[in-house]
Amino acid sequence: MARISLKLPQSEGRIARWLVAFMTLGFVALAAAAVAIGWITVRNARYTADILHTQDVRQAIATLQVEMEQSETARRGYLLTGLPLFSTAYETTAQRLAPALTALRSSTHDNPRQTARLDLIEPRVGQLRSLRTQSIALVDAGRIGEAQRRFAVDASVPLMRSIRYRLRAMAAEEVRLLEIRSDRQQRSNMLFLSVAGLAALLLLVVAILAILVIRRYTADLGASRDRLHLLNETLEDQVVERTADLSRANDEIQRFAYIVSHDLRSPLVNVMGFTAELAEAAAPLAALIDRAEAIAPEIVTPEARIAAREDLPEAIGFIRASTQKMDRLINAILKLSREGRRSITPEPVDPAAVGDAIVASIQHLIDDRGATVTIDRPLPALVTDRLALEQILSNLIENATKYLQPGRPGVIRLAGTRERNRVILSVIDNGRGIAPGDHQRVFDLFRRAGPQDQPGEGIGLAHVRALAYRLGGTIDVVSTLGEGATFLLNLPFDLRLQDPVA
């Protein structure tokens, strides 16, 4: 590079033009290398397709040979024993001969030598099939002795030998083609590596020239950085405005959820009441069936007996289970709605103290599940609603103790940082983790991810997200399946500075 720089003109404008010219030349060379690599790749793909085609032909030859041998073995077994098992086996293999021939014909249509061999094989297969059919028919008619005598003198053995010989010749031809095509592919791969190496060298040269050009225009980057800093200054105001909009929308959703769940409870109570009456009526009906069976069993039909003793109790049980589940879901919606209408009271809060209280309250669960919970200190203090923060962290920590990775002791950590006017609290665990496709799904109401081996209605994380929105924040998760999860709670440092509507 030093030698090149000595030949460059001293004028700054001319140096820049030289650099741009060298970069242009490098990019043109790279484009040519890319075209060459593309052409080699296409050719290599064609060679690969030829090799795969050869393998397919070899497989088709082997399949036909196996079907021929199995069919002959089944026929001979049937001639010797007369057992239906061999007849069934023969019919099965005989039905596969025609598709095997068709497949071999299709795969060798581009090779005249193989097609010529197949032209000799097919009539022999037809003759052999005719002889086999005659043998099977004689055995089916109970003339096993005659079938065996004909087999001893017919042309089955010479035909099989002729077919085997030609199939071996076809297989040998494919082995020869495979060697030729593999050699072509290897040479193509070597050419590909050579061109790729040259392209890498060109890329290195272009990269060096690009660095020289970039260094000459760092002043523009500095100006851009200053403009970006100015935009960041207004970002907080935009976040506050968007958070206020989300909070207002959340309030509307909470009111709607309360109205809907309240209206749903009335018909649900009716269903539960009538189900109880049906259950009470089922007992006398069953007793009546028992009495009728004892006095006049002929009047009790099996359908009536099953309906009174099995179908009706089972149906009532299903209805009860469904109504109970719906009742729990409605209660969950009402709970979310009531939480959404609760007044938010900002006050100074120490997240570490909140975490200590949560851990103490569920210490028995933590011990039973074989987990440990640690809290980083100090955690950044903030002004927010204490009860809402307790509910969020309690839900996240308890979830972490529930969804542990089997065979691995649970380690849960509460950490936090402050970034400008935001506080980010993290609940980190080494549990079973969450699949990437479920990262947002877990925050939806009544939606759960992964194996459903823990009790719950799927409202915990939905409640967490609703509370985070009410506190002017967000909740997110970063996780890899099988490697744990990190829930990130992003809250304003001082909730009193947010939009009063929130």
N, C-alpha and C positions, 0 to 999 in steps of 0.2 A: 504493500500500500504506500509506503514511503516513496518508493521509486516512481509510482504513478503520480503522486502529489507534486513531485518536482517538475513534472512536465506540464502541469496544469497552469493556466494563466493566473496571474496574481489578482486580477480584478474580481471582486466579490460576485458580481453579476455573472461573469463568465465561468467562475468556479461552480456556481449553482447550476448553470446550463450544462456544464460537463457532467456533473453528478446526475442530473436528470437524464442526460443522454445515455450514460452508463446503465442507469437503472432501467431505462426503456429497452436497451439492448439485452439486458439480463432477463427482463420479463418476456421479450420475444423468444429468447432461447428457452426459457422455461415453458412457454406455450408450445414450442416445437417438441420439447421433451415430453410434455403432457400428451400431445397428439401421438407421438411414437409409443408412449406407454399404453395409450388407449388402443392403438392398432395391435400391439403385442397382446394386450389383454383379450381383445376379441379373438385373435388367432389362438391364444391359449385356451380360451373357452371352447373354441371349436374342437381343438385337440382333446380337451377333457370330455366333451360330448361324444367324440368318437370312441374314447376309451370306455366310457360308460355304456355306449351302445354295444361294444364288443362284450362287455361283461353281461349285458342283458341277453345277447345271443347265446353266450355260454350257459347262462341260467336256463334259457328256453330249451337248449339241447339237453341239458341235464334233466330238466323236468319231463321232457318227452321220453327220455330213456328210462327214468324212474317209473313213469306211468306204464310203459310197455312191459317192464320187468314185473311190476306189481300185478298187472293184469294177467300175465302168463302164470305167475305163481299162484294167483287165486284160482285160475282155471285148472291147473294141475292138482291143487288141493281138492277142488270139487270132484275131479275125475277119480281121485284116489279114495276119498272118504264119502262123497255124496252129502256132506253136511251143508245145510242152508247158509251157514256163516260164510263159507267160501263163495257161494253163489252171490250173496249180497256184496261181498268185497269185490268180486269180478264186475258186477253191474256198476259199482261206484267208480272203479278205475277205468272201465270201458267208456263211461260217459265223459271222462276227463281227457280221453285221447284226442278227440276232434278239436276241443279248444286248444290243447297243447300244440297240435299240428298247425292250427291257424295262427297261434302266437309266433311259432317259429317261422312260418311263411312270411308273416308281416315283418318280423325283425330282420329277415335276410333278403328282402326284396331288392336291396341295393347292391347285392353281391351275386353276379351271375354264376360263379363257381359253386356257391352254396345253394343257390336256387336249383342248379342242375342236379346236385346230390339229393336235394329234397324231392325233386321230380321222380327220382328213382325210389325213394323211400316210401312215398305216399301210396303207390299201388301195392307195394308189398305189405304195408300196414292194412290196406283193405283186404288183401287175400288172407292175411293172418286173422283179421277180425272175423271173416266169414268162417274159417275153420274153427275158431273158438266158439262162435255162435252155434255151429253144428254140434260140437262136443257138449256144450251146456244144454242144448235141447235134448240130446240123447240121455244125459244124466237126469234131466227133469222128468223124462218119460220112464225112468227106472231101468234104462238099458245101459247100465254102467259098464258091463263087460264089453259091449259093442263099442261104446265110446272109447274105452281104453285101447281096444284093438286098432281102431281107426287112428287114434293119436300116435300109435307106435309106427304107423306107415305113412302118415300124411306129411306135408311139407312144412310143418310148424317150425321144427328145429332149423332147417336151412334158411327159412325166412327170417327167423330171429337173428341168426348169425349174420345174414346179409344186412339187416337193419342196424345191428350193433356196429358192424364194420364201417358203414357209411356215417353213422353218428360219430364214431371216433374220428373219422376223417374230417368231419365238419368241426369237431372240437379242436383238432390239431390246427386247422386253418385259422380259427379264431385266436389260438395261442400265438400263431405267427403274426397275425394282424396286431395283437395286443403289444407284442415286443416292438413292432415298427412304430406304433402310435405312441407308446411310452417314451421311446427315444426322441420322437419329435417334440413331445411335451417337455422333456428335460432340456433340450436345446432352446426351446422357447423360454423356459424359466430362466436359463442362464442369460439370454439376451435381455429379458425383463430386468434382472438384477443389475446388469451393466448399465442400461439406460436409467434405471432408478438411481444408481450411484452417481451418474453424471448429473441427473436432475438435482440431487441433494447438494452436489458441489456448486452448481449454478445458484441454487437457493441460498447457500451460504454467502456467495459473493453478493447477490442482490440484497441479502439482509445487512451485510456490512455497509453497502452503499446507502441503504435506507436509513441506517443509524446515523450516518454522516449528514444526510439531509434533515433528519428529524432534529438533530442537535442544533442546526442552524435556525430552526423555527421554534425554539422553546419559548421565545418571548410571546408568541401567539398563545401558547398553552398557558402561560402565566396570566394573560388577559382573560382567557376563558375561565381559568380557575377563580379569578376575582368575580366574574359574572355569576358563576355557580354559587359562590359564597353569598352573594346578594340574594339569589333565589332561595337559598337555605334559610336566610333570615326570615323570609315570609312563610316558610313551610309550616312553622308551628301554628300560625294563624289559620292556615288552610286545614290543618289537622283538627283544630278546635271547632271550626265551622262544620266539617264533615261529621265529627263526633256528635255535635248537637243535632244534626239531621238524623243520624242513626238513633239517637236517644228518643227523639220525637216519634220516629217510626216504630221503635220498640214499644213505646207507651201505647200506641194504637193497637199493635199486635196483642199486647197484654190484655187490653180491654176487650178486644174481640175474642180472645181465648177464654176469658172469664164468662162472657155471655154465652158462647157456644157450649162450653162444658156445663154451665148451669142449666141450660135448656136440655142438654142430653140426659141429665140425671133423672128428670121426671119420668120419661118412658123407660129408663133402665130400672128404676124402682118398681114400676108396674110389672116389667118382665120378671124381675126377681121375686115379686110377690106371687104372681101367677105360677111361677115355677115351684115355689114352696107349696102352693095349693095342689099342683099336679103331683108333687112328691107325696103329699098326705093322701091324695086320692088313689095313688098307686098301691099303697099298702092294703086297703080293703079289697081292691080288685084282685091282688095276688091271693089274698086270703079266700076270696070267693072262688077263684080257680082251684085252690087247694081243696076246698069243701066240695066243689063239684066233682073233682077227681075221686074224692073218697066216696061220694054217694052215687054218682052216675058218670063214670069215667068216659062212657061212650059219647057224651055230648060235648066233651072238651076236645077241640081240634088241636093238632100240634101248633098251628099258627097262633091260636089264642094263647096257648101255654107259653110259647116263646115271646109273644108280644107282652104278656103280663109280667113274666119273670125276668126277661133279658132286655128286649128292645126298649120298653118304656123306661126302666131304671137307667139304662145306658144313655138314652136320649136326654133324660133329665140331668144326668151327670154332666153331659157335654154342655148343655145350656147353662148349668150353674158355673162350670169352669170358665165359659166364655164371658158370662155376665160379671163374674168376679174379676177377670182380667180387665174388662172394660171399666169396671168400677175403679180399679187401681189406676188406670190410665187417666180417667176423668179427675181423680184426686190429684194426680201428678200435675195435670194442666191447671187445676185450681190453685195448687201450691205455687206454681210458677207465676200465675196471674197475681196472687196475693203478694208475692215477693216483688213483682214489678210495680205494684201500687204503693209499696212501703216508701216512706220518705227517706231520702238519703241525707245523712248528717255527717258532713266532713269534720274530722278532728285529727290531731296528730297521732300517728300510729307507728309503732315499732314492729315491723314484720317478724323480727326474731322472737319477740315476746309472744306474738300471735302464734307463731309456729310452735313454741314451747308448750303453750296451752293446748294446742291441737294434739301434739304428740302425747302429752300426759293423759288426755281424755280417751285416746284409742290405744294406749300402751299395751293393753291386754290383747288386742287384735294383732298388733305388730309382733308381739312375742309368740302368739299362737301360729302366725304365718311364717315365722323364722326370718324376719327382716330387721334391719337397723335403719334408723332415720337420724341424719345429722343436719345441723343448721350452720351455715357459714356465718361468721361474725367478723365485723359488724355488717348488718344489712342496711341499705339506705332507708332512712325514715321518709315518710310521706304523709300528706294530709288527704285522708279519704274516709269512707264509711267503714268503721271497724267491723260491724256485723257482716257486711257484704264480703269484705276481704277474708274474714274467718271462714265463711261458707265456701268461698272459692278455694282457698288453700286446703281446707279440710277435705273437700271433695277430691282434689288432685292427689293429696297425700294418701288418702284411704284407697283411691283407685290404684295407686302405685303398689300398695301392699296387697291388693287383690290379684292383680294380673302379673304374678311373678313367673319367671322362667323355671320350669321344673328342673330340679337337680342343681340349681344355682341359688345360693343364699341371696336374699333381696337386699340391695343397698340403695337407699333413697336419700337424696340430698336437696335441701332448700338453699338456693343461692340467689344473689341479686346484685345488680349494678345500676348506676345512674348515668344516663346519657342526656346531657343538656337538661331539658325540663321534663324528662320522662324517667320513670323507674321501671326496670325490667326484672321481675321476680321469676326464677326458674325452679321448677320441680323436676329433678333429674332422677331416673331410675335405671336399673339394669334388667328390667323384666322382659316379657315376651315381645315387646315392641308392636308397632302398627305398620301394616303394609302401606306403601306410598299412595295407592288408590283410595285408602280409607282416611287419610289425614284430615280432610275436611268433613267427611261423612260422619265421623265420631261426634261432631258437635251438633248434628241434626237431631231434632226431637224424635224419640222412640227408635233411633237408629243405633245399632251396635255393630262392632267389627270383631273379626276373629272368632275363635271357638266360644260358644255360648255356654260356658261351664260355670258361670258365676251368677248369683241372683241379681236382678235389677230390671228396670223397665225402660232403660235407655233415656233417662232424663237428666242424669247427673251433669254431663258435660254441656248439654243444652242450657241447663240452669247456670253453669259457670259462664258460658258465653253471654247469656242475657245479663248477668250481673256485671261482667266486664264492660259491656256496652254502657250500662247505667253509670259506671264509674268513669266513663270517658276513655275507656281503654279497649284493648283487643286481647284475644287469646289465640295462640297458635301452637302447633306441635311440630317437632323435628324428630323423626324416628326411622329406624331401620328394623325390619322384621327380625326378631330373634336377638336383637342387640340393645334393647331398652328404648326409652323415649324421654324427650325433654319437652315439657310444656312451658311456654313462654307467655307470661302475663305482663302486658305492657300498659302501664297506668300513668296518668299525669302526676307530676310531683306534688301539685297542690290542686285538689279538685275544686277549690273555691274560685280558681281562675278560669274554670270552664264556663260555657254558656249556662246561665241559670236554668234554662229549660231542661238541661240534662240532669 
